[in-house]
Amino acid sequence: MHVLHIDLGREMRGGQFQILMLMRGLREAGYTQELLVRSAAPLSHLARDSGFAVASARPQAVLASSGVADVVHAHDAHSHSLAALFSRSTFVVSRRVAFPVGRGFPSRWKYGRARRYLAVSKFVAGQLERAGVDRAKIDVVYDGVTTLPSRIDSARPRTNVVALESKDPLKCRDLITKAAGIAGLPVVFSSDLTRDLQSATVFLYVTKSEGFGSAALLAMSLGVPVVASRVGGLPEIVQHEASGLLVSNDPEEIAAAVLRLRSDTNLALALARNGRARVEREFSDSRMVESTMESYRRALSA
């Protein structure tokens, strides 16, 4: 099967890392692929370095490349628009964001064109249904994580409270800072979670809106207890009191949860082990790739 991927993201965020992981998995399964992106996007360089065919995401390129593809996979809203206008083959759309879908005529037209939708969570699937997308056309395809060595039983000191570095105002940096002040603990705002989670005692994921939360998955895969906002798709990852702690976006409640994990080592260890096991069981990279391939098969058989 030949798949044309389209992504118009400007940064290397969770969605772009998932695309790269997906493309590597599809290559192992024998798929041929091409990626259309913004020429200056980080994903462009990383995909080329991984040996993939990459070109600039222009209408002419979509017209030409989609003509030889079995499936076109649009990975964000702008790519969805390009595919709706110019794809000459069956196309599917990944929906990762928690924002409601527009209900105007242009949006209804665009959302009526795709053969299938790959929602990153049940929460996002619900948003699509509320916008009028047929439930039979929606597949929930959770993000995947490549399992790295766990630090649960490591002798390396784990002292830091780590949060995600982000320019997104929805990621609540001010709220995190306020909660840290109440707890009397500094926070490491990380732009390299794989590195910084190695020394983390808690991963703090506070947000106003979240389609899923792949950063929380990464922390759980490394055996780091997670404190996360009870919003969007995050409760589908973090099971309260079982694989992490869920909180409202209240600084006092956030601070109390962090201090609880810092003081109750048995609880922290249990959440770390349960979280790691849950990722291995339900959110592996191989499971994400297989679920995506199944969506392609459904799109082509419809």
Secondary structure, DSSP 8 states (H G I E B T S, - for coil): -EEEEEE--SS--HHHHHHHHHHHHHHHTT-EEEEEE-TTSHHHHHHHHTT-EEEE--HHHHHHHHTT-SEEEE-SHHHHHHHHHH--S-EEEEE---S----SHHHHHHHHH-SEEEESSHHHHHHHHHTT--GGGEEE----B------TT--S---EEEEE----GGG-HHHHHHHHHHHT--EEEES-HHHHGGGEEEEEE--S--S--HHHHHHHHTT--EEEES-TTGGGT--BTTTBEEE-S-HHHHHHHHHHHHH-HHHHHHHHHHHHHHHHHH-BHHHHHHHHHHHHHHHHH-
